[in-house]
Amino acid sequence: MQLNADLTGQTVLVTGAPAAARRAIRRYRAAGATVHTLASPADFRSELLDGVVMVAAINDGDSGWLPLPETCRRRGVLLVNEEAAAPGGRVTLVGGGPGTDDLLTVRARQALLEADVVYFDRLAPHRNLTVLAPGAELIDVGKQPGHHKVKQADIENLMIQSALAGNNVVRLKGGDPFVFGRGGEEVISCAKAGVPVSVIPGVTSAISVPAAAGIPVTHREVSHMFTVVSGHAPLTDDEHLHLAGLGGTVVVLMGVGTLPQFTAGLRRAGMRADMPVAIVERGYSDSQRTTVSTLTGIVTAAGAARVKSPAILVIGEVVKLAHGCKETAGRLARLADSVGAQ
């Protein structure tokens, strides 16, 4: 149940077994209500409704609650029927997409709605988590470039211990959990600890952020393949050589810090100097920005534009197909002429 009501100063009675009612209790408290609980129908008395504006009846499977609706009608108390919370003691890795709420999948939203605890990353869509995961405990474990306030091993331990305590744990990550998101490590850790774990895919920024700038990673008769590369650390000469020889489109995640080494390595490996390059910063945000140049000009262009993470690097002829492609193509043609004159 999605709850947007302001219940500040109101009293809500939540009925149902504690495990089944735990999400509703947190949700109504988060909405500002004073929450009273009743775990067993054998303890119900009409006077317990004194001062109560609403009863949240959790479907915990106990037939003893059947007289409750009639008593609420007689007393003029609103009754809301809710499904029981899903069984606890599990972890769900959720791909949050490129950072905007409306690109969360339906299944991702449902997992957040059922979460008891959410561990979220910096690039995940976390600004509205109080609405998306009402009443859940929200814990920021996001990593900044060069600064990991919570180490990966500690994140995994926190998730496991929380699940073992009976919670539904959501690990909310940017993009897709299995695309440079260390999701595989987290799944392995949960499995070793005997904690049930599942993965909800997300819209990877490798495709979605170029799309936000109007750049298709593949296009008929232009590029029939694309390669996704982590720019977190410099590549080896052999990796540059293989990458330059593949053709198609190259998409680099986390590549702002290693941009000079990456582009220089591709040039040494034989990629042509006038290959179109785009850097898309802060995809899908109000401050999204695209910087376009060539392989030999992008470092200077990025410096002049003061490009910062988070950003996606796109290398290939598809860059010419960006929104406003005539302007982009014209600029690249001028840059290519300049490169050829050198």
C-alpha positions as a printed Julia matrix, in Angstrom:
342×3 Matrix{Float64}:
   0.0     0.0     0.0
   1.3     3.44   -0.96
   0.63    5.98    1.81
   0.8     9.72    1.19
  -1.55   10.9     3.96
  -0.37   13.21    6.74
  -1.49   11.49    9.96
   0.42   13.74   12.34
  -1.27   13.72   15.73
  -3.73   10.95   14.75
  -3.97    7.51   16.32
  -3.92    4.41   14.12
  -4.5     0.86   15.31
  -2.61   -1.81   13.35
  -3.95   -5.33   13.85
  -2.15   -8.53   12.89
   0.76  -10.76   13.78
   3.98   -8.73   14.37
   5.89  -10.17   11.41
   2.97   -9.58    9.05
   2.29   -6.07   10.39
   5.85   -4.74   10.62
   5.78   -2.8     7.34
   2.45   -1.15    8.1
   3.61   -0.14   11.56
   6.69    1.59   10.15
   4.71    3.18    7.34
   2.08    4.75    9.6
   4.69    5.96   12.04
   6.53    7.55    9.12
   3.27    9.32    8.21
   3.26   10.94   11.65
   0.66    8.76   13.37
   0.69    7.45   16.92
   0.53    3.72   16.24
  -1.08    1.2    18.56
  -0.71   -2.48   17.75
  -2.8    -5.53   18.43
  -1.25   -8.89   17.61
  -4.04  -11.31   18.57
  -7.81  -11.12   17.95
  -8.34  -12.7    21.35
  -7.17   -9.42   22.93
  -9.51   -7.17   20.94
 -12.07   -5.1    22.85
 -14.31   -2.38   21.46
 -12.91    0.24   23.81
  -9.52   -0.13   22.11
 -11.03    1.95   19.29
 -11.48    4.99   21.56
  -9.6     7.9    19.99
  -8.59    5.82   16.94
  -9.2     7.43   13.54
  -8.27    4.39   11.47
  -7.66    0.67   11.81
  -5.15   -0.97    9.49
  -6.18   -4.63    9.41
  -3.34   -6.83    8.23
  -4.33  -10.05    6.49
  -2.28  -12.43    8.6
  -4.52  -15.45    7.92
  -6.15  -15.51   11.37
  -9.96  -15.95   11.06
 -10.39  -14.47   14.52
 -10.32  -10.97   12.98
 -13.61  -11.52   11.07
 -15.77   -9.51   13.57
 -13.42   -6.48   13.34
 -15.01   -4.79   10.27
 -18.48   -4.78   11.82
 -17.16   -3.32   15.07
 -15.36   -0.56   13.15
 -18.53    0.28   11.19
 -20.54    0.44   14.4
 -18.01    2.76   16.01
 -17.57    4.91   12.89
 -13.86    4.09   12.55
 -12.3     3.83    9.1
 -10.99    0.33    8.34
  -8.24   -0.31    5.77
  -7.4    -3.87    4.77
  -3.75   -4.53    3.94
  -1.77   -7.53    2.79
   0.79   -8.99    5.15
   4.41   -8.0     4.76
   6.45  -10.43    2.71
   8.52  -12.88    4.74
  11.74  -11.3     5.95
  15.27  -12.55    5.96
  16.21  -11.87    2.35
  18.17   -9.45    0.17
  17.06   -7.95   -3.14
  19.56   -6.19   -5.37
  17.68   -3.48   -7.25
  18.95   -1.67  -10.32
  17.82    1.93  -10.01
  18.64    3.04  -13.54
  20.41    6.33  -14.34
  19.09    8.13  -11.28
  15.57    9.33  -12.04
  12.54    7.82  -10.32
  10.48    7.38  -13.46
  13.01    4.94  -14.92
  12.63    2.53  -12.01
  10.95   -0.68  -13.14
   7.59   -1.77  -11.74
   9.29   -4.65   -9.92
  11.89   -2.29   -8.45
   9.15   -0.05   -7.05
   7.39   -3.05   -5.52
  10.6    -4.24   -3.87
  11.16   -0.79   -2.36
   7.58   -0.69   -1.12
   8.14   -3.98    0.73
  11.58   -3.08    2.1
  12.38   -2.92    5.79
  15.87   -1.55    5.16
  17.32    0.14    2.06
  21.07    0.51    1.51
  21.43    2.99   -1.34
  24.24    4.27   -3.55
  25.1     7.84   -4.51
  23.96    7.45   -8.13
  20.75    5.56   -7.3
  17.39    7.41   -7.33
  17.35    8.11   -3.59
  15.82   11.58   -3.28
  12.26   10.29   -2.88
  12.97    7.12   -0.94
  10.75    8.23    1.94
   7.87    7.92   -0.54
   9.14    4.93   -2.53
  10.04    2.95    0.62
   7.73    4.44    3.27
   8.78    3.62    6.8
  11.9     1.71    5.77
  15.24    2.43    7.4
  17.3     4.3     4.79
  21.09    3.94    4.92
  23.45    5.85    2.63
  26.44    3.69    1.67
  27.3     5.65   -1.48
  30.85    5.93   -2.7
  32.39    9.2    -3.89
  35.31    9.11   -6.35
  38.36    8.45   -4.19
  36.32    8.23   -0.99
  34.47    5.12    0.18
  32.87    6.0     3.51
  31.59    2.43    3.82
  33.87   -0.27    2.43
  32.38   -2.88    0.09
  33.0    -5.7     2.55
  31.23   -3.7     5.25
  28.23   -3.06    2.98
  27.91   -6.78    2.33
  28.16   -7.57    6.04
  25.51   -4.95    6.9
  23.09   -6.42    4.36
  23.64   -9.96    5.54
  23.29   -9.17    9.24
  20.12   -7.18    8.6
  18.59  -10.02    6.58
  19.56  -12.57    9.22
  17.7   -10.38   11.73
  14.53  -10.98    9.69
  14.41   -7.89    7.49
  13.58   -7.48    3.83
  16.73   -5.76    2.64
  16.94   -3.8    -0.6
  20.34   -2.88   -1.99
  19.5     0.02   -4.32
  22.2     0.63   -6.92
  22.57    2.99   -9.85
  22.16    1.54  -13.33
  22.11   -2.25  -13.39
  23.54   -4.3   -10.48
  25.58   -6.5   -12.81
  27.1    -3.75  -14.99
  30.15   -2.56  -13.02
  27.94   -2.44   -9.94
  29.66   -5.14   -7.85
  26.34   -6.93   -7.71
  27.99  -10.25   -8.41
  30.16   -9.91   -5.3
  27.12   -9.1    -3.18
  25.16  -12.1    -4.49
  28.09  -14.42   -3.73
  28.44  -13.03   -0.19
  24.72  -13.51    0.51
  24.78  -17.04   -0.88
  27.78  -17.98    1.28
  25.95  -16.66    4.36
  22.82  -18.64    3.5
  20.73  -15.53    2.86
  18.17  -15.74    0.02
  19.06  -13.17   -2.61
  17.48  -12.04   -5.87
  18.32   -9.45   -8.51
  16.02   -6.94  -10.21
  17.71   -5.58  -13.36
  17.95   -1.85  -13.94
  18.21    0.42  -16.97
  21.96    0.61  -17.44
  23.47    4.05  -17.92
  25.67    2.58  -20.66
  22.66    2.71  -22.99
  20.24    5.12  -21.34
  22.54    8.11  -20.84
  23.73    8.21  -24.47
  20.04    7.89  -25.41
  19.22   10.9   -23.24
  21.64   12.87  -25.42
  20.09   11.42  -28.59
  23.0     9.08  -29.28
  22.07    5.51  -30.26
  24.78    3.03  -29.35
  23.95    1.06  -32.52
  22.53    2.3   -35.82
  21.99    0.53  -39.11
  24.91    1.02  -41.52
  26.8     3.01  -38.87
  27.49    0.68  -35.93
  26.34   -2.91  -35.48
  28.02   -3.47  -32.11
  28.89   -1.63  -28.92
  31.39   -2.34  -26.18
  30.97   -1.21  -22.58
  34.2    -0.48  -20.72
  34.98    0.52  -17.16
  37.19    3.59  -17.06
  37.77    3.26  -13.32
  41.39    2.21  -13.94
  43.65    2.64  -17.0
  43.59   -0.15  -19.58
  46.64   -2.09  -20.72
  48.17   -1.64  -24.16
  46.7    -4.99  -25.25
  43.25   -3.93  -24.09
  43.53   -0.68  -26.02
  44.63   -2.62  -29.09
  41.71   -5.08  -28.93
  39.23   -2.29  -28.24
  40.42   -0.13  -31.14
  40.28   -3.13  -33.47
  36.67   -4.07  -32.67
  35.05   -1.09  -34.37
  31.51   -0.08  -33.57
  30.72    2.08  -30.56
  32.7     2.27  -27.33
  30.88    3.36  -24.17
  32.99    4.14  -21.11
  31.57    4.34  -17.6
  33.46    6.1   -14.81
  35.98    7.36  -17.35
  36.44   11.06  -16.56
  39.46   10.5   -14.32
  41.27    8.28  -16.84
  40.2    10.15  -19.99
  43.73   11.3   -21.02
  45.21    7.8   -20.69
  42.23    6.17  -22.39
  42.18    8.38  -25.48
  45.97    8.34  -25.82
  45.93    4.55  -25.6
  43.32    4.27  -28.36
  45.38    6.57  -30.61
  48.51    4.46  -30.06
  46.41    1.41  -30.91
  45.46    2.9   -34.28
  42.08    4.54  -33.77
  41.84    7.52  -36.06
  42.36   11.01  -34.65
  39.05   12.45  -35.88
  36.86    9.72  -34.38
  33.79   11.47  -32.89
  33.61   11.51  -29.09
  30.91   12.74  -26.72
  30.83   13.08  -22.95
  27.36   13.15  -21.43
  27.29   14.48  -17.87
  24.53   13.91  -15.33
  22.18   12.07  -17.67
  18.45   12.66  -17.16
  19.03   15.45  -14.64
  18.1    19.11  -15.07
  21.8    19.86  -15.51
  22.51   17.24  -18.19
  25.19   18.43  -20.59
  26.96   16.99  -23.64
  30.49   17.91  -24.75
  31.41   16.83  -28.3
  34.85   16.63  -29.89
  37.22   14.16  -31.53
  39.49   11.53  -30.08
  42.46   13.93  -30.05
  40.43   16.96  -29.0
  38.19   15.6   -26.25
  40.69   16.03  -23.39
  41.09   19.74  -24.15
  37.35   20.14  -24.68
  36.57   18.37  -21.42
  39.02   20.57  -19.56
  37.57   23.75  -21.05
  34.05   22.61  -20.13
  35.18   21.49  -16.65
  33.6    18.09  -17.16
  32.94   16.2   -13.93
  31.59   12.82  -12.88
  29.1    11.27  -13.2
  29.53   11.15  -16.95
  29.42    8.68  -19.82
  31.96    8.69  -22.63
  30.77    7.62  -26.11
  33.26    7.01  -28.93
  32.15    6.27  -32.48
  30.35    7.5   -35.59
  27.01    7.3   -33.75
  27.94   10.52  -31.96
  27.08   12.34  -35.2
  23.48   11.14  -34.8
  22.9    13.06  -31.57
  19.97   15.44  -31.14
  20.76   18.51  -33.2
  22.83   16.2   -35.41
  23.39   18.84  -38.1
  25.08   21.1   -35.58
  27.02   18.19  -34.1
  28.1    16.89  -37.51
  29.17   20.37  -38.58
  31.24   20.87  -35.49
  32.88   17.46  -35.88
  33.65   18.18  -39.53
  35.42   21.39  -38.52
  37.35   19.51  -35.85
  38.31   16.8   -38.35
  39.6    19.42  -40.78
  41.65   20.92  -38.0
  43.1    17.51  -37.09
  43.92   16.79  -40.75
  45.73   20.11  -41.1
  48.07   19.29  -38.21
